[in-house]
Amino acid sequence: MGARARTGLGLALLAFVAYVSLGLPDGLLGVAWPSIRGNFGLAQGSLGTLFITTTVGYLASSFFGGRLMACFRLGTILALSTFFAGAALVGYAVSPRWWTLVVLGVFAGLGGGGIDVALNIYVATHHGERMMQWLHASYGVGAMIGPVIMTLAIGSLGTWRWGYAIVGGLQLTLAATFVATAS
């Protein structure tokens, strides 16, 4: 296998891992919510506040994604987006108050939207619909693994916070990988 083919395979694998990481947080909240709600003494409807802030961040990065792709390299956008998402998730894990978690939702949304739009544009432009299907299947793998991670965190480690810390740490590691492979 030539150097160009190895690079292409490496990029494809990194894109799939990025989409798995995009799905992971989406699978955490459903399992974690009863514990989060109890931890902060919240009403059931409080979850909507977190959904709103996360959606605002996601829509903002999606809206400006095309412009960002025109100005910056794919690796830079993925590194920053994954860093925002990972840092927000680690922030969830250490949030002392509900409102800090809600504010961090904007950054989690910015990160997730940035990963989504950047990879969708890149794959649509350079690889076509077959790889796009595999990319979105990778999201499903992450959304499937997320609840397992959170269930293990609550059941074995005793708190929802560990689930977010683990996934946030994985995303920060992926951000470092994007920095190392940005070229």
ZIRAUR-V291635 format. One line per field, one symbol per residue. ss: DSSP state (@ for helix, = for strand, . for the rest). phi: phi as a letter, one per 20 degrees, with the letter a starting at -180 (. if undefined). burial: # if it has 24 or more other C-alpha atoms within 12 Angstrom, else .. A space follows every 10 residues. Layout:
ss: ???
phi: ???
burial: ???
This chain:
ss: ..@@@@@@@@ @@@@@@@@@@ @@@@@@..@@ @@@@@@@@@@ ...@@@@@@@ @@@@@@@@@@ @@@@@@@@@@ @..@@@@@@@ @@@@@@@@@@ @@@@...@@@ @@@@@@@@@@ @@@@@@@@@@ @@@@@@..@@ @@@@@@@@@@ @@@@@@@@@@ @@@@@@@..@ @@@@@@@@@@ @@@@@@@@@@ ...
phi: .fffffffff ffffffffff fffgffeefg ffggffgffe mdfgffggff fffffgffff fffegfffff ecfgffffff fffgffffff fgfdfecgff ffffgffffg fffffgffff fffffdcnff ffffffffgf fffefgffff fffffednbf ffffffffff ffffffffff dgf
burial: .......... ##.####### ########## ######.... ......#..# #.######## ##..##.##. ..######## ########## ###.#..#.. ########## ########## ###....... ##..##.### ########## #.##....## ########## ##.##.##.. ...
